[in-house]
Amino acid sequence: MTSKIPLSYIVTVGFMLFALFFGAGNLIFPAMLGQSAGTNVWSANAGFIITGVGLPLLGILALGFSGKSDLQSLASRVNPLFGLAFTVALYLSIGPLFAIPRTATVSYEIGIKPYLSEGSGSIGLIVCSVIFFGITAFFSLNSSKIVDIVGKYLTPILLIVIAVLIGAAFFNPMGAFQAPTEAYINGAFFKGFQEGYLTMDALAAFVFGIIVVNAVKEKGAVTKKDIMLSIAKAGVIASGLLAVIYTSLSFIGASSVSGLGTLDNGGAVLSGASSHYFGSFGALLLSVIVFGACLTTSIGLITACSSYFNKLMPRVSYKMFVIVLSLFSAVFANFGLSQLIAISVPVLVGIYPLAIALMALTFLHPIFKGKKEVYQGSMLFTFVVSLFDGLNAAGISFAPINDLFGAILPLYDVGLGWIVPAIAGGLIGLVASAIKNDSQSPSAEAKKAA
């Protein structure tokens, strides 16, 4: 049985998926990448799009392909304990540790800070975060159409504002591209590849994917082919929009250095560019829209995280989790945007390779017949390398380990040394599974008896 889902519905789901992904990080990181990459912006942007656009699309498809109902069930193919630990770590990363606090700090950087005097920065952030997460908690606790209104109306308006800003930047650039910073002089593509981790969209795809799969199922998609085809079409729409916006914002960042100077973060770049082209009115309009978009993302993430942790610990109510996560996020937001990004990098460098490996194994699952040993070998070897990558990103270096990995692992110096171990671990697991099955076969048992 096959079902024909209307194209109009596919487009609607595609825009919904775009709205889910399009949050704080999607605005600030491409602009900052452009500032830092300078004349190497296009190669850096290509790497950024692979992890910032391609991986989220693969994450959505992986969930549909797996047939699992949630991330924990999927990750438990490795081991139930790993499934729990990985899922909790992922929800904390896209939740109260990094992504949720970032929604408030981006709103502050773009919407409030430009209008404050230099001496009132810390007080302004405290007040902003308290108000922001007070509103977030209120709407997360109470049934309301505010999220639907913001998603349906403010997101398109935000796109229009960004499109106008992009058009102004392309037709009247602020200046020529400058020389790249040290990190982008060599290997700009691989640096951009790792910068794409900061969007956290590949991690969020494991959460948002269930929403998309359920949406197409409710419309009549029955077979795996129907489901995969529908979510692939919707995913391409969302990914195409993200890729165009990322590339354009990277261009704005690269052309802004001569006019704005080198700034601390992408929020400041975007705010400065808006003020440059449209003056105080344009900056104010952008501030309101960004605040609405970030608030929607914050409410969605608080709701998703509270629902998951309530399911995990049913004795603690959903409402209590909303309050606790909102308070926790408000505290973390006061570290500031630049500091939040710096803190998140080591964690994301460590967890992203595991997410990518899990996606790959999900698609290869039918080929190796879902043998646990393959999952376990691949994920274990990936974890060993990604752990030291994360420690290096945190400034904790183990010279002997780095020298060894650098000598034997291709691409280790650009943060992709986990790829070969992931493949090797899977192959070792496949061999181990074959040996285990052979030893447990009836003929082997008969030989033992003889």
N, C-alpha and C positions, 0 to 999 in steps of 0.2 A: 504493500500500500504506500503510495506517495501522495503528498499533499502540496498544493500550490499556494505558497504564502505570497500575498500581494506585495509588489515592489514597494508600494507606499509604506507598508508596515516595516519592511526591511530597512528603508531609509529612516523611519522613525526610530527603530532600534539602534541604527548606526549613530544617529544624533544623540540618543540617550547614552550610548556607550562613550561617545566623545565627551559628553557633559560629565560623566562619572570620572573619566581620566583627567579632564581639563581642570586642574586646580592650581595651587600655589606654585609648585615646582615647575609646572609647564610654562609659566611665564618668566620666571627669574633665571633658570639655569641656561637656556639658550642665549639670552642676552649677555650673561656673564661669560659664557664660552666664547662668544664673538669678541668681546673686549680682550680676553686673554690670548685668543688664537691669532688675532690680527690678520696678516696676509695668508696664514694657513687655515683660515676659517672654514673653507669648503671641505677640506679633508677631515678636519675635526668634526664638522657638522655631520659628515657621512657616518663616522663612527657613532656619534650621538644618536642618530636616527635608528641605527641598528638596535641599540639597547633601549632607546626611549620610545621607539615605535614598533620595530619588528618583534622584539621579545614580548611586549604586552599582547600583540596579536597572536603569537604562538601560545602564550599562556591561556588565552580564551579558547583557542582551538584545542589545546591539550585537554582541558576540562571536558569539552564536548566529546572528544575522541575517547576519553577514558570511561565515560558512562558513570562516573562517580558523582555522588550528591554534594560533596564538599571537599575542601582541601585536606582535612585530616584523614579522610578515607583514602584519598589518593596517596598521600605521603606515607600512610601506614603500609603500603606495598613494600616499603623498605623494612620497616619494623614498627609495631604499634607505639613503642616508646619514642622512636624517632618521629613518627607522625605527630604525636602530641607535642614534642619539644619544638619541632620545626614550625608547626602551625602557631603555637604560642609566640615564638620568636617573630614570626612574620606579622602577626596581629599587633604585637607591641611596636614593631618598626613602623608599620603604616598607621599606627594608632598613637598612643600617648607619649611615646618616646621621641618621635621625630615628625611624622607627617602632620598630626593634628596641631601641635604647637606651632608648626611652620605656617599654618593658615592664618594664625593671629599675627605672627611677626611680618608676614608679607603684607597683610592688610595695613599694619602700622607703617612699614617702610614706604609703601606707595601712597597710602591714603591720609596719613596723619603727620608723620615726621617732617615732610617738606614744609608744613605750616607752623612748626614749632621752633622756638629759639634753640640755639645749640646747647644751652645749659639744662634744658628740660627733657632730655632724651630718655633717661631711665624712668623718671616719673611718668612720662607719657606712655611708655611701653607697659608699665604696671597697670595704669588706668585702662588702657586699651585692652589688655589681655583679660582683665577682670570683667569688663563690659562684654567683650566678645564671647567669652566662654559662659557668661551668665545667660546671654541670648541663646547660645548653642544648647546649654542644658535645658533651658525653658522649652525650646521647640523639640528637643529630643525626648523630653518627658511627656509632652502633650501632643495629641493628635492635631495636626494643622496642615493646611494646604500651602504653607509658606514655601516649603522646599519645591513643590511642584511649580509654584508661581515663579520662583527664582530660576528653576531649571528651564522652564518653557520660555520665559521672557527675558530674564537678565542675561542668560548665556548667549542667546542670539545678539542682544545689544552689545555685550562684551566683544563678540566676534566682529561686529560692525565697527566698534571703536578701534579695535586692534587692526582691522583692515584699513581704516583711514590712516592710522599711524604708520602702517607698513607702506601704504601708497605714498605718503609724504616722504618717508625715508628713502624710498627707491627713486622718486623723481627729484628729490632735493637732499642728497646725503649730507650729513653734518661734516664729513671730511673723508679723506682717503684712509684706507686701512693702514694701521701702524705695524711696526715689527712685532712678532709674537713674543709673549713672555717666555721665560726659560723653559717652563713645562711643555710648551707647544713648539719649540724650535725643531726638535726631532721627535718622530712618532706622534704627530698630532692626531692621526686617525685613532690610534690606540688610546690616547689620552681622552679624546672625545667619547670613545667607546665606554670607558670607565665613568666619565661624567654622566652618561646616560643612566647609570645606576641611581643617581641622586633623585631622579623623578619618582622612583619607587613604583613606577607603573607596572613593571613586570611582576612585582610582588602583589600589587593590588589586583592584577588580572586574575589571580587565583580566587579572589573574593568576588570581583565583578562578573567573572565568567559564569558563575552560577545564576546570576540575575538574567544574563542574556540567554543562556540555555533554557531557563524556565519560561522566558518570554516567548521564544519561538515554539516551545512545546505547547504552551497555552493557545497559540494561534493555529496549531494543527500539525506541526512537525512531529512525525512518529518514528521513522527509521533513523538510524545513525547517519545515513547519507543525507536525509532531509535536514537533520539538525546541523551537521557539519557545513552543508552548503549555505544554509541560512545565516549561521553565525559568521561564516567566512565573508559573505557579502557585507553584512553589517560591520564586521571588523575592518574590512578594506575601506569603507566610508569613513569610519572613525580614524583609522590610521592615516589615510590620505590627508584629512584635515590637520591632524597633528603634525605630519611631516612638513606641510606647507607653512604652518605657523612657526614651527621650530626653525626652519631654514630662514624665514623672514626675520625672526627675532635675532638670530645669529648675525645676520647682515646688519641689523640696526646696532647691535653691540659692537661689531667690528668697525663700523663707520662713526661711532660716537666718541672714540677716545680723544680725538683732536678737539672736539667741541666741549666734552664734559670732563675730560681727564679720566684717569683710571680710578674706578669706584670700588667700594668694598663688596658689593653684591648686586645681583641682577635686579632686585627690587629698586635700588637706587638708580640703576641704568634706565629702567623703563620709565620711572617717574621723571627723571631728568629729560629723557627724550620727548615725553609727552608735553612737558613744560616748554621745551625748546620750540616745538612745532605749533602748539595750540595755546600757549600761555596759561594763565591761571584757570580759565574756564575748562580747557581740555584736561588739565591735570585733575581738577575737581571731579569732572565727569568720570574719568578713568578711576579715580579713587573710590567713588560710589559703586561702580560696577565691579571692580576687583573685590571690594568688601563683600558684596553680595555673592560673588562666585566662591570666594574663600569660605564664607559662612555656610553655604550649601555643602561644600566639601566637608567642612568640619562636622556639621550635623550628620551627614551620611556616614562618616567614619566613626563618630561617637556611637551612633546607633548600631552599626555593624559590629564594632568591638564589644559593646555592652551586651548585645545579643549572643555573641559567641562565648564570652566569659560567663554569662548567666547560664548558658547551656552546659558549660564545663563545670560550673559550681552553682547548681540550682538553689542552694541554701541562701546564697546572696542574691537579692532581688535585682532585676533589670534596672530599676530606678536608682538603687544604691550604686551600681556600676556607672551609670550616667553621671552621677554626682562626683564620684571618686575620680573617674577619668577626666572630667571637666576641670576639677581642681588641680589634678596632677598636670594636665596640659597647660593650664594657666601659669603654674610655677615654672615649667620647662620653657615656656615661651619667653620668659624674662631673661633667659641666657642671651637672647638676641639672635637675629637671623644668621649672621656670619658664624657665630659660635655654634649654633644648632647644626649648621651644615658641616662644620669641622668635626663635631662629635659624631655625626651620623656616618661619615665616610668610612671609618674602619669597620663598623658593623655591616654596612652595605657591601663593602668589598669582600667581607667574609661570607655573607649569606647569599649574595647573588649567584655565584657559581653553583651553589647547591640547587637553587631554583632553576637555573638553566639546564643543569644535568637532569633534574627531575622531569622537565619538559621533554628533553630528548628521549629519555627512557620511556616516557609515556607513549610517544609515537612509535618506538621500537618494541613496545610490549608484545605485540602479536608475533614478532619475529623470534624472540627468545622465549616465547610462551610464558611470560610473566614470572620467570624463575626468580625467587627472592635473592638468591646468591648473586645474580647479576646486578640487581638494585643495590644490594649491600656493598659489593666490591666497588662499584662505580662511585657511590656516594661517599664511602669511607675514604677512598683515594682523593676524591675531590675536596673533601673536608680538610684533610691534612695540609694540602697546599693552600687552600683558601684561608685557613686559620693563620698561617704565617704571612699571607698577603695582608690580612686584616691587621695583624700586629705591626707589620711594616708601615701601614697607613696610619697607625696610631703613634708611630715614632718609637716603637719597641722592636729593635732589630736584633736578630740572632745571626751574627756574621757567618759562622760555620754552616748553618742551615741554608742561608741565602747563597753562599758560595757553591754549596753542593747542588741546590736546585738550579742555580744559574748555569752551572756546567752541564747538567743532564736534561733539563727541561726546556724545550723550545718555547719561546715567547714569555718566559718567566719574568724577564726584565720589563715587560709592558703589561703585566698583570693577568696574563692568560696562560700561565704555566700549568694550570689545573686541567687543561683540555686533554693532553696526552695521558696523565694519570687516570682521568675519568674513563677514557677508552680502555686503558690497560686493566683497570679495576673491574670493568664490566666483562672483559674477556676472561680474566682470571676467575671471576664468579661463574661464568658459563662453563669453564673447564671443571671447576669444583663441583658444580651441579651435576655434570655428566658423570664424574667419578662417583659421587654420592649415589646417584641413581643406579649406576652399574653395580655397586657393591650391595645394593638392596634388591637387585633383580632376582627372580626365582632361581636362575642358573647359579648365581653366586651363593645363594642360600643352600642349594643342593650340594655344591662343592664343599661348603663348610660342614654339612652334615656327614658327607662321605669321609 
